[in-house]
Amino acid sequence: DRFKFRLKPRTISINGFEVPEPFEPKDGDTIFVLANFIQQGYLECKYPTFEEHVFQFGVWRTEEEVKQVVGALRSIFK
């Protein structure tokens, strides 16, 4: 009765930055994917929208999560 448990958010490390782990989307989910062809570095879409190769680096649930990933990746390539 005295214990409280929580699920630890799943993360991965990119260049020393802890960022949210990608997830497996289901049909109809709103997702965020990396997109090096636009300035912000990511885009929002519904799954499935694009061909599978667009998802090769993973998908994230929220804009905040993907912004963390983009920031970590940019720190490597600057």
PyMOL CGO cylinders between C-alpha atoms (Angstrom):
from pymol import cmd
from pymol.cgo import CYLINDER

trace = [
    CYLINDER, 0.00, 0.00, 0.00, 2.94, 2.35, 0.51, 0.3, 1, 1, 1, 1, 1, 1,
    CYLINDER, 2.94, 2.35, 0.51, 4.70, 1.82, -2.76, 0.3, 1, 1, 1, 1, 1, 1,
    CYLINDER, 4.70, 1.82, -2.76, 4.14, 3.86, -5.90, 0.3, 1, 1, 1, 1, 1, 1,
    CYLINDER, 4.14, 3.86, -5.90, 5.51, 2.64, -9.19, 0.3, 1, 1, 1, 1, 1, 1,
    CYLINDER, 5.51, 2.64, -9.19, 6.05, 4.51, -12.40, 0.3, 1, 1, 1, 1, 1, 1,
    CYLINDER, 6.05, 4.51, -12.40, 7.17, 3.46, -15.85, 0.3, 1, 1, 1, 1, 1, 1,
    CYLINDER, 7.17, 3.46, -15.85, 10.52, 4.93, -16.77, 0.3, 1, 1, 1, 1, 1, 1,
    CYLINDER, 10.52, 4.93, -16.77, 10.36, 6.63, -20.18, 0.3, 1, 1, 1, 1, 1, 1,
    CYLINDER, 10.36, 6.63, -20.18, 12.31, 4.67, -22.76, 0.3, 1, 1, 1, 1, 1, 1,
    CYLINDER, 12.31, 4.67, -22.76, 15.26, 6.60, -24.12, 0.3, 1, 1, 1, 1, 1, 1,
    CYLINDER, 15.26, 6.60, -24.12, 18.26, 6.15, -26.35, 0.3, 1, 1, 1, 1, 1, 1,
    CYLINDER, 18.26, 6.15, -26.35, 21.56, 8.02, -26.29, 0.3, 1, 1, 1, 1, 1, 1,
    CYLINDER, 21.56, 8.02, -26.29, 22.66, 10.12, -29.28, 0.3, 1, 1, 1, 1, 1, 1,
    CYLINDER, 22.66, 10.12, -29.28, 26.05, 11.79, -28.89, 0.3, 1, 1, 1, 1, 1, 1,
    CYLINDER, 26.05, 11.79, -28.89, 25.60, 11.86, -25.11, 0.3, 1, 1, 1, 1, 1, 1,
    CYLINDER, 25.60, 11.86, -25.11, 22.04, 13.23, -25.24, 0.3, 1, 1, 1, 1, 1, 1,
    CYLINDER, 22.04, 13.23, -25.24, 19.22, 11.10, -23.85, 0.3, 1, 1, 1, 1, 1, 1,
    CYLINDER, 19.22, 11.10, -23.85, 16.33, 11.30, -26.31, 0.3, 1, 1, 1, 1, 1, 1,
    CYLINDER, 16.33, 11.30, -26.31, 12.97, 9.48, -26.54, 0.3, 1, 1, 1, 1, 1, 1,
    CYLINDER, 12.97, 9.48, -26.54, 13.05, 6.09, -28.19, 0.3, 1, 1, 1, 1, 1, 1,
    CYLINDER, 13.05, 6.09, -28.19, 11.16, 5.69, -31.50, 0.3, 1, 1, 1, 1, 1, 1,
    CYLINDER, 11.16, 5.69, -31.50, 7.90, 3.73, -31.37, 0.3, 1, 1, 1, 1, 1, 1,
    CYLINDER, 7.90, 3.73, -31.37, 5.91, 1.39, -33.61, 0.3, 1, 1, 1, 1, 1, 1,
    CYLINDER, 5.91, 1.39, -33.61, 2.92, 3.32, -35.01, 0.3, 1, 1, 1, 1, 1, 1,
    CYLINDER, 2.92, 3.32, -35.01, -0.49, 1.89, -35.75, 0.3, 1, 1, 1, 1, 1, 1,
    CYLINDER, -0.49, 1.89, -35.75, -2.72, 2.82, -38.69, 0.3, 1, 1, 1, 1, 1, 1,
    CYLINDER, -2.72, 2.82, -38.69, -4.16, 6.29, -38.21, 0.3, 1, 1, 1, 1, 1, 1,
    CYLINDER, -4.16, 6.29, -38.21, -1.60, 7.46, -35.63, 0.3, 1, 1, 1, 1, 1, 1,
    CYLINDER, -1.60, 7.46, -35.63, -0.24, 11.00, -35.96, 0.3, 1, 1, 1, 1, 1, 1,
    CYLINDER, -0.24, 11.00, -35.96, 3.52, 10.64, -36.14, 0.3, 1, 1, 1, 1, 1, 1,
    CYLINDER, 3.52, 10.64, -36.14, 6.63, 12.77, -36.47, 0.3, 1, 1, 1, 1, 1, 1,
    CYLINDER, 6.63, 12.77, -36.47, 9.51, 11.66, -38.73, 0.3, 1, 1, 1, 1, 1, 1,
    CYLINDER, 9.51, 11.66, -38.73, 12.98, 13.00, -39.44, 0.3, 1, 1, 1, 1, 1, 1,
    CYLINDER, 12.98, 13.00, -39.44, 13.18, 14.97, -42.69, 0.3, 1, 1, 1, 1, 1, 1,
    CYLINDER, 13.18, 14.97, -42.69, 16.54, 16.46, -43.65, 0.3, 1, 1, 1, 1, 1, 1,
    CYLINDER, 16.54, 16.46, -43.65, 15.04, 18.14, -46.71, 0.3, 1, 1, 1, 1, 1, 1,
    CYLINDER, 15.04, 18.14, -46.71, 13.20, 20.77, -44.65, 0.3, 1, 1, 1, 1, 1, 1,
    CYLINDER, 13.20, 20.77, -44.65, 14.69, 23.37, -42.31, 0.3, 1, 1, 1, 1, 1, 1,
    CYLINDER, 14.69, 23.37, -42.31, 13.00, 22.26, -39.09, 0.3, 1, 1, 1, 1, 1, 1,
    CYLINDER, 13.00, 22.26, -39.09, 14.34, 18.72, -39.59, 0.3, 1, 1, 1, 1, 1, 1,
    CYLINDER, 14.34, 18.72, -39.59, 11.07, 16.81, -39.14, 0.3, 1, 1, 1, 1, 1, 1,
    CYLINDER, 11.07, 16.81, -39.14, 7.52, 16.62, -40.37, 0.3, 1, 1, 1, 1, 1, 1,
    CYLINDER, 7.52, 16.62, -40.37, 4.15, 15.55, -39.03, 0.3, 1, 1, 1, 1, 1, 1,
    CYLINDER, 4.15, 15.55, -39.03, 1.95, 13.04, -40.84, 0.3, 1, 1, 1, 1, 1, 1,
    CYLINDER, 1.95, 13.04, -40.84, -0.58, 10.25, -40.38, 0.3, 1, 1, 1, 1, 1, 1,
    CYLINDER, -0.58, 10.25, -40.38, 0.62, 6.66, -40.48, 0.3, 1, 1, 1, 1, 1, 1,
    CYLINDER, 0.62, 6.66, -40.48, 0.88, 5.18, -43.05, 0.3, 1, 1, 1, 1, 1, 1,
    CYLINDER, 0.88, 5.18, -43.05, 1.49, 8.05, -45.45, 0.3, 1, 1, 1, 1, 1, 1,
    CYLINDER, 1.49, 8.05, -45.45, 4.83, 7.59, -47.11, 0.3, 1, 1, 1, 1, 1, 1,
    CYLINDER, 4.83, 7.59, -47.11, 6.81, 4.64, -48.36, 0.3, 1, 1, 1, 1, 1, 1,
    CYLINDER, 6.81, 4.64, -48.36, 8.55, 2.58, -45.68, 0.3, 1, 1, 1, 1, 1, 1,
    CYLINDER, 8.55, 2.58, -45.68, 12.03, 4.03, -46.38, 0.3, 1, 1, 1, 1, 1, 1,
    CYLINDER, 12.03, 4.03, -46.38, 10.85, 7.37, -44.91, 0.3, 1, 1, 1, 1, 1, 1,
    CYLINDER, 10.85, 7.37, -44.91, 10.53, 5.63, -41.53, 0.3, 1, 1, 1, 1, 1, 1,
    CYLINDER, 10.53, 5.63, -41.53, 13.98, 4.01, -41.58, 0.3, 1, 1, 1, 1, 1, 1,
    CYLINDER, 13.98, 4.01, -41.58, 15.25, 6.22, -38.74, 0.3, 1, 1, 1, 1, 1, 1,
    CYLINDER, 15.25, 6.22, -38.74, 12.15, 5.83, -36.60, 0.3, 1, 1, 1, 1, 1, 1,
    CYLINDER, 12.15, 5.83, -36.60, 8.98, 7.71, -35.74, 0.3, 1, 1, 1, 1, 1, 1,
    CYLINDER, 8.98, 7.71, -35.74, 8.03, 9.65, -32.63, 0.3, 1, 1, 1, 1, 1, 1,
    CYLINDER, 8.03, 9.65, -32.63, 4.69, 10.34, -30.94, 0.3, 1, 1, 1, 1, 1, 1,
    CYLINDER, 4.69, 10.34, -30.94, 5.00, 14.06, -30.29, 0.3, 1, 1, 1, 1, 1, 1,
    CYLINDER, 5.00, 14.06, -30.29, 6.61, 17.14, -31.76, 0.3, 1, 1, 1, 1, 1, 1,
    CYLINDER, 6.61, 17.14, -31.76, 8.51, 17.69, -28.50, 0.3, 1, 1, 1, 1, 1, 1,
    CYLINDER, 8.51, 17.69, -28.50, 10.09, 14.23, -28.73, 0.3, 1, 1, 1, 1, 1, 1,
    CYLINDER, 10.09, 14.23, -28.73, 11.22, 14.63, -32.33, 0.3, 1, 1, 1, 1, 1, 1,
    CYLINDER, 11.22, 14.63, -32.33, 12.62, 18.11, -31.58, 0.3, 1, 1, 1, 1, 1, 1,
    CYLINDER, 12.62, 18.11, -31.58, 14.89, 16.53, -28.98, 0.3, 1, 1, 1, 1, 1, 1,
    CYLINDER, 14.89, 16.53, -28.98, 16.12, 13.99, -31.53, 0.3, 1, 1, 1, 1, 1, 1,
    CYLINDER, 16.12, 13.99, -31.53, 16.72, 16.66, -34.19, 0.3, 1, 1, 1, 1, 1, 1,
    CYLINDER, 16.72, 16.66, -34.19, 18.66, 18.75, -31.67, 0.3, 1, 1, 1, 1, 1, 1,
    CYLINDER, 18.66, 18.75, -31.67, 20.87, 15.81, -30.70, 0.3, 1, 1, 1, 1, 1, 1,
    CYLINDER, 20.87, 15.81, -30.70, 21.56, 14.92, -34.33, 0.3, 1, 1, 1, 1, 1, 1,
    CYLINDER, 21.56, 14.92, -34.33, 22.36, 18.52, -35.23, 0.3, 1, 1, 1, 1, 1, 1,
    CYLINDER, 22.36, 18.52, -35.23, 24.90, 18.64, -32.40, 0.3, 1, 1, 1, 1, 1, 1,
    CYLINDER, 24.90, 18.64, -32.40, 26.78, 15.81, -34.12, 0.3, 1, 1, 1, 1, 1, 1,
    CYLINDER, 26.78, 15.81, -34.12, 26.86, 17.28, -37.61, 0.3, 1, 1, 1, 1, 1, 1,
    CYLINDER, 26.86, 17.28, -37.61, 27.57, 20.96, -36.86, 0.3, 1, 1, 1, 1, 1, 1,
]
cmd.load_cgo(trace, "trace")
